[in-house]
Amino acid sequence: MSHELDEDSRIDVECMRDSSADGVPRFTWDYRVFAQDGTTVIDTSDSGGVSYDSEKMALSEGWRMARESLARLER
């Protein structure tokens, strides 16, 4: 008996403090997208050197990019 994982269960987004930012806190993200089995990583990415003013902004952008990746992979 197998069940389909929903979109959010197939995405893992992490936010990290940007260690290269001087002074004010800046945040970056990375994500992993999993196959339907929930264990096989089928895509990963990071913010590519872009950092954000808040953890919330970084997480939001990470989730947006991961969802776009999943949609491309599902086509």
N, C-alpha and C positions, 0 to 999 in steps of 0.2 A: 504494500500500500504506500504510494507516494503522494505527497501533497506539494503544491506549488507554493514557493515562498513569495511573499509580497515584495514589492520594490524596495521598501525600506529595510527589510530583512536581508537583502542582498547587497547592501551598501554599508560601508564602515568609513566614517569621516573623523579625522582627528585634527585638533587645533593645537599648535605649539607656539610658544613665545619665540619671536625672532631674535636669536642671539646676536645677530649682526647689527641690530638697531641701537643707536646711541640715544640716550636720554629717555624719550617717551616710549612706553611699551608698544610693540607692534606684534602682529600675529600672522602666522602662515597656516596652511592646511595641507593635508594629504588624504587621499582616499583609496579604498580598495573596493572593487566590484566583484562579487562572487557569482559563480554559475548557479543553476537551479539546485545543485546538490548542497549548496550552502558552505562548502569547504574549499572548492577550487577557485583560486583567484584568477579572474579573466581579464582584469584591467587594473592599473594603478596609475596615479598621477600625483603631482604636488603643485603648489602655487607658483612654481617656476621663478622664484626670486621676488615675486610680488608679495608685499605684506600689507596688512590692513590695520586700521586704527583700533578696532575692537575684536574681541574673540567672537562675538556674535556675528559680525560682518564676515569674518574669515570662515566660520562654520557654514554660514548661509551660502557663500560662494562655493565652498567645497561640495556641499550637498547639490547645488545647482549643476556643477560640472559633472559630478558622479551620475546624476540622473540623466544628463545628456549623453554621457558615455554608455550607460545601460540601454537607453533608447536606440542608439546607433548599433550596438551589439545585437539587439533583438530584431533588427530589421532583416 
